[in-house]
Amino acid sequence: MQEESKVGPRGQIVIPKVFRDALRLRPGERMLVELQGDRIVLRRRPRSYAHALRGLHSGLWQGVDAAAYLDEERRGWDQAEGTRGPGETAPCEGPPAEGEGQADEGSPAAPAAGGEHPDAPESLP
């Protein structure tokens, strides 16, 4: 279905009555306006974006055995980190030893003289 509408002096376009009735559009209702190439697309603004997005990609994991998928991913992690037995976790590492992991003096990450970073804002009096 196609109808013609004229752009007014303030850029307003009247949506033909046949379309307003078909979509049950009411005066004051908010619309989303999107430019797609050489087209302008109008869509009703959802009352709740959370409700509008519910179920999006719901079929993505259809037919996938989640437990088998997770087991396969975990095996890949273990192979990347070295082999560990089931239930074993990586050892927890504490903070770096003094001097380890710190920037050399004069590098951008090292504090400037006075202990402040060169890009830090000036202190207030």
C-alpha positions in Angstrom: 0.0 0.0 0.0 1.3 3.4 -0.9 0.0 6.9 -0.2 1.4 10.4 -0.9 2.1 13.0 1.7 3.6 16.5 1.5 6.4 17.9 3.6 5.3 21.1 5.4 7.3 24.3 5.9 8.5 23.0 9.4 9.4 19.6 8.0 6.3 17.9 9.2 4.7 15.1 7.3 1.1 13.9 7.9 0.8 10.1 8.2 -2.2 9.2 6.0 -5.3 8.2 7.9 -5.4 4.7 6.4 -1.9 4.0 8.0 -2.7 5.6 11.3 -5.9 3.5 11.5 -4.1 0.3 10.5 -1.4 0.8 13.2 -3.8 2.3 15.7 -1.6 5.4 16.1 -3.0 8.1 18.4 -2.2 11.8 18.6 0.9 12.4 20.9 2.3 8.9 20.4 6.1 8.8 20.2 7.7 7.5 17.0 11.3 6.4 16.2 12.7 7.9 13.0 15.5 6.1 11.2 17.4 6.9 8.1 18.1 3.8 5.9 19.9 4.8 2.8 17.5 7.0 0.9 14.5 6.0 3.0 13.0 7.3 6.2 11.6 4.6 8.4 9.0 5.4 11.2 8.4 2.9 14.0 6.3 3.1 17.1 8.5 3.7 20.1 8.2 0.8 22.5 6.6 1.5 25.9 9.4 -0.6 27.5 12.7 -1.4 25.7 13.3 -4.3 28.1 9.9 -5.8 27.0 10.6 -5.1 23.3 14.0 -6.9 23.5 12.7 -9.9 25.5 13.2 -13.1 23.5 15.6 -11.6 21.1 17.9 -14.4 19.9 15.9 -16.9 21.9 16.5 -19.5 19.2 20.3 -19.0 19.2 21.0 -21.9 21.5 18.3 -24.2 20.2 19.6 -27.8 19.9 22.8 -27.1 21.8 23.7 -29.3 24.8 24.9 -26.5 27.2 26.7 -28.9 29.5 28.7 -30.5 26.7 29.5 -27.0 25.3 30.8 -25.8 28.7 32.9 -29.0 29.2 34.5 -28.4 25.8 35.2 -24.8 26.6 36.8 -25.7 30.0 39.0 -28.4 28.3 40.2 -25.6 26.0 41.0 -23.4 28.9 42.9 -26.1 30.7 44.9 -26.9 27.5 45.8 -23.2 27.1 46.9 -22.9 30.8 48.6 -26.3 31.1 47.0 -29.5 32.1 45.1 -29.7 35.4 42.9 -32.4 36.7 39.2 -32.1 37.1 38.3 -29.7 39.9 41.8 -28.2 40.1 42.0 -24.5 39.8 44.9 -22.2 38.9 47.0 -21.1 41.8 46.1 -17.7 43.2 48.8 -15.2 42.6 49.3 -12.4 45.1 50.3 -8.8 44.4 53.5 -8.3 42.4 56.7 -8.2 44.4 58.2 -4.8 45.1 59.6 -3.3 41.8 57.9 -6.0 39.7 55.3 -4.7 37.2 56.1 -1.1 37.8 57.0 1.4 35.1 60.6 2.6 34.8 61.4 6.1 35.9 60.8 8.5 33.0 58.2 6.4 31.3 54.7 7.8 30.8 53.2 5.6 33.5 55.8 6.6 36.1 54.8 9.4 38.5 56.3 12.8 37.9 58.5 14.5 40.4 56.4 15.3 43.5 54.6 12.0 43.2 51.8 13.2 40.8 51.1 12.0 37.3 52.0 14.6 34.7 48.4 14.5 33.2 46.7 14.8 36.6 44.6 18.0 37.2 46.2 20.6 39.4 45.4 20.3 43.1 42.9 22.7 44.6 44.3 25.1 47.3 
